[in-house]
């Protein structure tokens, strides 16, 4: 607790749990049990309920209400008139046993007039576009827009297709990505009037002998696949029909690639975070895996991934 914070003469702050250098402006109302960190800016007409935790260096613009169950981590920006909710089926004078938790992870930004449904998580450094209606959790670094909100891109990834050749030669080509260990493969392609053919050899163009494969298809365009890393398993991805975007992330570098031909492949080694999204044109993705299925081999939480990679996640 600290008394080194500012409350405007027309603001109401009933909570003693306010961090140093935080500023609370006119017509804001902070209930007694709310916790707000240091160096925050709580603008006019903000309401903060009791079971709310706000981290350090958070900016909350005018007209925002934070309800029981909302958790706002460090360095978050919340734009004007953003609407949070904490009960998926509200009724007057009827209260749930507990309110849904909604978490906004560190560094995330939420644009003006966005609506955040209850029980979801906005990932670290994600960005929610103005007016978006967020009905599902948002992955780290994702940019989401629209109603319902869909992933439009990823912060700092930048789609890069220059690694893939554009000629029609039959020679296979393998190029290193700037994401450590990831390689981009232009596989052998033979064009023929009778039909085209692409071929590759395991342990040559594809750098392992697979123990299994799986096929991903009929994915709605707004859905996201992957969003995990493997401790041991290696994977090789192809898009046999249609297109899909593949995001790879080693904890330091992040890059996005478009698979739009069946002879374009991506090798993903262990300990690389991978996401597939923007499935289009009745996309069919084929994935070869070096290991049998083992749920313990998956890393599904990005912060846990960074911890295992020994990457400092602080801004």
C-alpha positions as CSV (number, residue, x, y, z in Angstrom):
1,X,0.0,0.0,0.0
2,X,1.1,3.6,-0.7
3,X,-0.3,7.1,-0.2
4,X,1.9,8.4,-3.0
5,X,-0.9,8.5,-5.6
6,X,-3.2,11.2,-6.9
7,X,-7.0,11.3,-6.7
8,X,-8.9,14.2,-8.4
9,X,-11.1,16.1,-6.1
10,X,-14.1,14.8,-8.0
11,X,-12.9,11.2,-8.1
12,X,-13.8,8.6,-5.5
13,X,-11.2,6.1,-4.4
14,X,-12.3,3.8,-1.5
15,X,-9.4,1.4,-1.9
16,X,-6.1,1.8,0.0
17,X,-4.4,-0.7,-2.4
18,X,-3.1,1.9,-4.9
19,X,0.4,2.0,-6.2
20,X,2.9,4.9,-6.2
21,X,2.4,7.6,-8.8
22,X,-0.9,6.3,-10.0
23,X,-3.4,9.0,-11.0
24,X,-7.2,8.7,-10.7
25,X,-9.1,11.4,-12.4
26,X,-12.6,13.0,-12.1
27,X,-15.7,10.9,-11.7
28,X,-13.7,7.7,-11.5
29,X,-14.9,5.3,-8.7
30,X,-12.6,2.7,-7.2
31,X,-14.3,0.2,-4.8
32,X,-12.6,-0.7,-1.5
33,X,-11.0,-4.1,-2.4
34,X,-9.7,-3.2,-5.9
35,X,-5.9,-3.4,-6.3
36,X,-4.2,-1.0,-8.7
37,X,-0.4,-1.0,-9.3
38,X,2.1,1.8,-9.7
39,X,2.2,4.5,-12.4
40,X,-1.3,3.8,-13.7
41,X,-3.5,6.4,-15.3
42,X,-7.2,5.9,-14.6
43,X,-9.1,8.5,-16.6
44,X,-12.5,10.1,-16.2
45,X,-15.7,8.1,-15.6
46,X,-13.9,4.8,-15.0
47,X,-15.5,2.3,-12.6
48,X,-13.5,-0.4,-10.9
49,X,-15.3,-3.1,-8.9
50,X,-13.9,-5.0,-5.8
51,X,-12.4,-8.2,-7.2
52,X,-10.3,-6.5,-9.8
53,X,-6.5,-6.5,-10.0
54,X,-4.6,-4.0,-12.2
55,X,-0.9,-4.2,-12.7
56,X,1.7,-1.5,-13.2
57,X,1.9,1.1,-16.0
58,X,-1.6,0.5,-17.1
59,X,-3.6,3.2,-19.0
60,X,-7.4,3.0,-18.8
61,X,-9.1,5.7,-20.8
62,X,-12.5,7.3,-20.2
63,X,-15.8,5.4,-19.9
64,X,-14.4,1.9,-19.0
65,X,-15.9,-0.4,-16.3
66,X,-13.9,-3.2,-14.8
67,X,-16.0,-5.9,-13.1
68,X,-15.3,-8.6,-10.5
69,X,-13.0,-11.2,-12.0
70,X,-11.1,-8.8,-14.4
71,X,-7.3,-9.1,-14.2
72,X,-5.2,-6.5,-16.0
73,X,-1.5,-7.2,-16.1
74,X,1.4,-4.7,-16.5
75,X,1.7,-2.2,-19.4
76,X,-1.8,-2.7,-20.8
77,X,-3.6,0.0,-22.7
78,X,-7.5,0.0,-22.6
79,X,-9.1,2.5,-24.9
80,X,-12.2,4.7,-24.3
81,X,-15.5,3.0,-23.7
82,X,-14.2,-0.6,-23.9
83,X,-16.8,-2.9,-22.4
84,X,-15.9,-5.8,-20.2
85,X,-18.4,-8.5,-19.1
86,X,-18.2,-11.1,-16.4
87,X,-21.4,-13.1,-16.6
88,X,-22.3,-15.0,-19.8
89,X,-26.0,-15.4,-18.9
90,X,-26.9,-12.3,-16.7
91,X,-30.3,-11.9,-15.0
92,X,-31.4,-9.1,-12.8
93,X,-30.9,-9.9,-9.1
94,X,-29.6,-13.4,-9.9
95,X,-25.9,-13.8,-9.3
96,X,-23.6,-16.7,-10.2
97,X,-21.6,-18.5,-7.6
98,X,-18.5,-16.9,-9.0
99,X,-17.9,-14.5,-11.9
100,X,-15.9,-15.5,-14.9
101,X,-12.3,-14.5,-15.0
102,X,-11.1,-12.3,-17.8
103,X,-7.4,-11.8,-18.1
104,X,-5.6,-9.2,-20.2
105,X,-1.9,-10.2,-20.3
106,X,1.0,-7.8,-20.2
107,X,1.6,-5.4,-23.0
108,X,-1.8,-5.9,-24.7
109,X,-3.8,-3.0,-26.2
110,X,-7.6,-2.8,-26.6
111,X,-9.0,-0.3,-29.0
112,X,-11.9,2.1,-28.4
113,X,-15.4,0.6,-28.0
114,X,-14.3,-3.0,-28.2
115,X,-16.4,-5.5,-26.3
116,X,-14.7,-8.3,-24.3
117,X,-16.9,-11.3,-23.5
118,X,-16.4,-13.1,-20.1
119,X,-14.0,-15.9,-19.3
120,X,-11.5,-15.2,-22.1
121,X,-7.8,-14.2,-22.2
122,X,-6.2,-11.5,-24.2
123,X,-2.6,-12.7,-24.8
124,X,0.5,-10.8,-24.1
125,X,1.3,-7.9,-26.5
126,X,-1.9,-8.7,-28.5
127,X,-3.9,-5.9,-30.0
128,X,-7.7,-5.7,-30.2
129,X,-9.0,-3.4,-32.9
130,X,-11.5,-0.6,-32.2
131,X,-15.1,-1.8,-32.1
132,X,-14.1,-5.5,-32.1
133,X,-16.3,-8.0,-30.3
134,X,-14.0,-10.6,-28.8
135,X,-15.8,-13.9,-28.2
136,X,-12.8,-16.2,-27.9
137,X,-9.3,-15.9,-26.3
138,X,-6.7,-14.0,-28.3
139,X,-3.3,-15.6,-28.8
140,X,-0.1,-13.7,-27.8
141,X,0.9,-11.0,-30.4
142,X,-2.3,-11.5,-32.4
143,X,-4.1,-8.5,-34.0
144,X,-7.9,-9.1,-34.0
145,X,-10.6,-7.1,-35.7
146,X,-14.3,-7.3,-36.5
147,X,-17.5,-8.8,-35.1
148,X,-16.8,-11.5,-34.1
149,X,-13.2,-10.7,-33.8
150,X,-10.8,-12.6,-36.1
151,X,-7.1,-12.7,-36.3
152,X,-5.9,-10.3,-39.1
153,X,-2.1,-10.6,-38.4
154,X,0.5,-11.0,-35.7
155,X,2.7,-8.3,-34.2
156,X,6.2,-8.3,-35.5
157,X,5.8,-11.3,-37.8
158,X,5.5,-9.8,-41.3
159,X,4.5,-12.3,-43.9
160,X,7.6,-13.2,-46.0
161,X,7.4,-15.3,-49.1
162,X,10.9,-14.4,-50.5
163,X,12.3,-17.7,-49.2
164,X,10.1,-19.6,-51.7
165,X,11.2,-19.6,-55.3
166,X,8.8,-18.5,-58.0
167,X,10.3,-20.4,-60.9
168,X,9.1,-23.8,-62.2
169,X,12.4,-25.6,-62.0
170,X,12.2,-29.2,-60.7
171,X,15.2,-28.7,-58.3
172,X,14.4,-28.8,-54.6
173,X,15.6,-25.8,-52.6
174,X,15.9,-25.5,-48.8
175,X,16.4,-22.1,-47.1
176,X,16.9,-21.2,-43.5
177,X,14.4,-19.0,-41.8
178,X,15.4,-16.2,-39.4
179,X,13.5,-18.2,-36.8
180,X,16.1,-20.6,-35.4
181,X,15.9,-24.1,-36.7
182,X,13.0,-23.5,-39.1
183,X,13.6,-24.2,-42.8
184,X,11.6,-23.4,-45.9
185,X,11.4,-26.1,-48.6
186,X,10.6,-25.7,-52.3
187,X,10.1,-29.4,-53.0
188,X,10.6,-31.1,-56.4
189,X,7.9,-30.2,-58.8
190,X,7.2,-31.7,-62.3
191,X,4.7,-29.9,-64.5
192,X,3.0,-32.1,-67.0
193,X,0.0,-31.8,-69.3
194,X,-1.4,-35.0,-67.7
195,X,-1.2,-33.4,-64.3
196,X,1.5,-32.0,-62.0
197,X,3.6,-33.9,-59.5
198,X,5.6,-33.0,-56.4
199,X,7.9,-35.4,-54.6
200,X,10.3,-35.5,-51.7
201,X,12.4,-38.0,-49.9
202,X,12.5,-38.4,-46.1
203,X,15.8,-37.7,-44.4
204,X,16.8,-35.7,-47.5
205,X,14.3,-32.9,-48.4
206,X,12.3,-33.8,-45.3
207,X,14.8,-34.1,-42.5
208,X,13.3,-37.1,-40.5
209,X,11.4,-40.3,-41.0
210,X,7.8,-39.7,-39.7
211,X,6.1,-42.0,-37.2
212,X,2.7,-40.5,-38.0
213,X,0.9,-37.9,-40.0
214,X,-2.3,-36.0,-39.6
215,X,-4.5,-33.9,-42.0
216,X,-6.3,-30.7,-41.1
217,X,-9.2,-29.7,-43.3
218,X,-12.6,-28.1,-43.2
219,X,-11.2,-25.4,-40.9
220,X,-13.5,-22.3,-40.7
221,X,-11.6,-19.2,-41.9
222,X,-11.7,-17.6,-38.4
223,X,-10.3,-20.6,-36.6
224,X,-6.7,-21.0,-35.5
225,X,-4.8,-24.2,-35.2
226,X,-1.5,-25.1,-33.5
227,X,-0.6,-22.4,-30.9
228,X,1.9,-24.7,-29.2
229,X,5.4,-26.0,-29.3
230,X,6.9,-29.5,-28.9
231,X,9.6,-30.6,-26.6
232,X,10.9,-33.4,-28.8
233,X,8.6,-33.8,-31.8
234,X,9.7,-32.5,-35.2
235,X,7.0,-31.5,-37.8
236,X,6.9,-30.8,-41.5
237,X,3.9,-28.9,-42.9
238,X,2.4,-28.8,-46.4
239,X,-0.8,-27.3,-47.7
240,X,-2.1,-29.6,-50.3
241,X,-5.1,-27.6,-51.3
242,X,-6.0,-23.9,-50.8
243,X,-3.8,-21.7,-48.6
244,X,-2.9,-21.2,-45.0
245,X,-0.5,-19.0,-43.1
246,X,2.0,-20.4,-40.7
247,X,3.5,-18.4,-37.9
248,X,6.8,-19.6,-36.3
249,X,8.4,-18.2,-33.2
250,X,11.6,-19.1,-31.3
251,X,11.0,-16.8,-28.4
252,X,13.2,-14.1,-30.0
253,X,12.3,-14.0,-33.7
254,X,8.8,-14.3,-35.2
255,X,8.0,-14.8,-38.9
256,X,4.9,-15.7,-40.9
257,X,4.8,-17.7,-44.2
258,X,2.1,-18.4,-46.7
259,X,1.7,-22.0,-47.9
260,X,-0.2,-21.7,-51.2
261,X,1.2,-24.5,-53.3
262,X,1.5,-28.2,-52.5
263,X,5.3,-28.2,-53.1
264,X,5.9,-25.5,-50.4
265,X,6.8,-27.0,-47.0
266,X,8.0,-25.8,-43.6
267,X,10.1,-27.8,-41.2
268,X,9.5,-27.0,-37.6
269,X,12.0,-28.4,-35.1
270,X,11.3,-28.9,-31.4
271,X,11.0,-25.8,-29.1
272,X,9.5,-23.6,-31.8
273,X,6.1,-22.1,-31.2
274,X,3.9,-22.6,-34.3
275,X,0.4,-21.3,-35.3
276,X,-1.6,-21.9,-38.4
277,X,-4.4,-19.6,-39.4
278,X,-6.2,-17.8,-42.3
279,X,-7.2,-21.1,-43.9
280,X,-8.7,-20.3,-47.3
281,X,-9.9,-22.0,-50.5
282,X,-11.0,-25.3,-48.8
283,X,-7.5,-25.7,-47.4
284,X,-6.1,-29.1,-46.7
285,X,-2.9,-29.2,-44.6
286,X,-0.8,-32.3,-44.2
287,X,1.6,-32.6,-41.3
288,X,4.3,-35.3,-40.8
289,X,5.5,-35.8,-37.2
290,X,8.6,-37.5,-36.1
291,X,7.1,-39.0,-32.9
292,X,4.0,-40.9,-31.8
293,X,1.3,-38.7,-30.1
294,X,2.3,-37.8,-26.6
295,X,0.3,-35.1,-24.8
296,X,3.2,-34.5,-22.4
297,X,5.3,-33.4,-25.4
298,X,3.1,-30.3,-26.0
299,X,3.8,-26.9,-24.5
300,X,0.5,-25.0,-24.8
301,X,1.2,-21.9,-22.7
302,X,3.4,-19.2,-24.3
303,X,4.8,-18.0,-21.1
304,X,5.8,-21.5,-20.1
305,X,7.4,-21.8,-23.6
306,X,9.5,-18.7,-22.9
307,X,10.5,-20.0,-19.5
308,X,11.7,-23.3,-21.0
309,X,13.6,-21.3,-23.7
310,X,15.1,-19.1,-21.0
311,X,13.8,-16.0,-22.7
312,X,13.2,-12.9,-20.6
313,X,9.5,-12.0,-21.2
314,X,9.6,-8.6,-19.5
315,X,9.0,-5.6,-21.8
